[in-house]
Amino acid sequence: MSDHSSPAYNADLRRRHRRVSLLWAGQLQAPDGQDPKQAAPCAILNLSNGGARLRVADAKDCPAQVELECARFGRLAARVVWRRGNDLGLAFFGAPLKASGALAALLGSPAAAGA
């Protein structure tokens, strides 16, 4: 029997998109590649059609708006919505259908692909 009053259970109910835990390499860059020398490596810890959780070397130096680049799905515009230690929470924006289309096959979400 699960504890329906737990914070984790309630957080899962609030999520609009299914999350997938993974460990992929990525890069964080300033929007539109404004300064390619400022690209920072990151580890993508989980991913959904709405955003991602990342681990970076120094979260406090990350700008509020970024582009997340990964060889598996390309580049997606995002904003930082939370910071905890060296972890960042991103929310994808700009072209939600681009995010959904790019990630649908990876996340196994037929709804995200428009089905």
C-alpha positions in Angstrom: 0.0 0.0 0.0 1.5 3.4 -1.0 1.5 6.5 1.2 -0.7 9.0 -0.7 0.3 11.8 1.7 4.0 11.6 0.9 5.6 14.6 -0.9 7.0 12.3 -3.7 3.5 10.9 -4.4 2.0 14.4 -4.5 4.8 15.7 -6.8 4.2 12.9 -9.2 0.5 13.8 -9.4 1.4 17.4 -10.3 3.6 16.5 -13.2 2.2 17.1 -16.6 4.8 15.0 -18.4 6.2 11.5 -17.7 9.8 11.6 -16.6 12.5 9.1 -17.5 15.5 8.6 -15.3 18.7 8.4 -17.4 22.3 9.5 -17.5 23.3 11.2 -20.7 26.0 13.7 -21.5 24.9 17.2 -22.6 26.0 20.8 -23.0 24.5 24.0 -21.6 24.9 27.1 -23.7 23.7 30.7 -23.7 20.6 31.2 -25.8 21.2 31.1 -29.6 24.8 30.1 -29.0 25.6 33.7 -28.1 29.0 32.7 -26.6 30.1 29.2 -27.7 33.1 29.5 -25.4 30.8 29.5 -22.5 29.4 26.0 -23.2 29.4 23.9 -20.0 29.2 20.1 -19.9 26.4 18.6 -17.9 24.9 15.3 -17.0 21.2 14.9 -17.9 19.7 13.0 -14.9 16.0 12.8 -16.0 14.0 14.1 -18.9 10.4 14.7 -19.9 8.7 16.6 -22.7 8.4 19.6 -20.3 12.0 19.8 -19.0 15.0 18.1 -17.5 17.1 17.7 -14.4 20.8 18.3 -14.9 24.0 18.1 -12.9 26.6 20.8 -13.6 30.0 21.7 -12.1 28.6 25.1 -10.8 24.9 25.7 -10.8 25.2 29.3 -9.5 27.0 30.4 -12.6 24.3 29.2 -15.0 22.2 31.9 -16.7 18.4 31.9 -16.3 17.9 31.1 -19.9 19.9 28.4 -21.6 19.9 25.9 -24.5 20.4 22.2 -23.7 22.2 20.3 -26.4 22.5 16.6 -26.6 23.6 14.3 -29.4 20.4 12.2 -28.9 17.9 15.0 -29.4 19.6 18.2 -30.6 19.2 21.6 -29.0 16.2 22.8 -26.9 15.6 26.2 -25.4 14.9 26.2 -21.7 14.8 28.3 -18.5 16.2 27.4 -15.2 13.3 26.9 -12.7 15.2 25.7 -9.7 18.8 25.2 -8.4 19.8 22.7 -5.6 23.5 22.3 -5.0 25.0 21.4 -8.4 21.6 20.3 -9.8 19.4 22.4 -12.1 15.7 22.0 -13.1 14.9 23.2 -16.6 11.6 23.9 -18.2 11.6 23.8 -22.0 10.0 26.7 -23.9 9.9 28.4 -27.2 8.6 25.6 -29.4 6.9 23.0 -27.2 6.0 20.9 -30.3 9.7 20.8 -31.2 10.5 19.5 -27.7 7.7 17.0 -27.9 8.7 15.8 -31.4 12.4 15.6 -30.5 11.8 13.6 -27.4 8.7 11.5 -28.2 10.5 8.5 -29.6 13.2 8.7 -26.8 10.6 8.8 -24.0 8.1 6.4 -25.6 5.2 8.9 -25.4 2.7 8.5 -28.3 0.7 11.5 -27.0 3.8 13.6 -27.3 4.3 12.6 -30.9 0.7 13.8 -31.7 -0.9 10.4 -31.8 
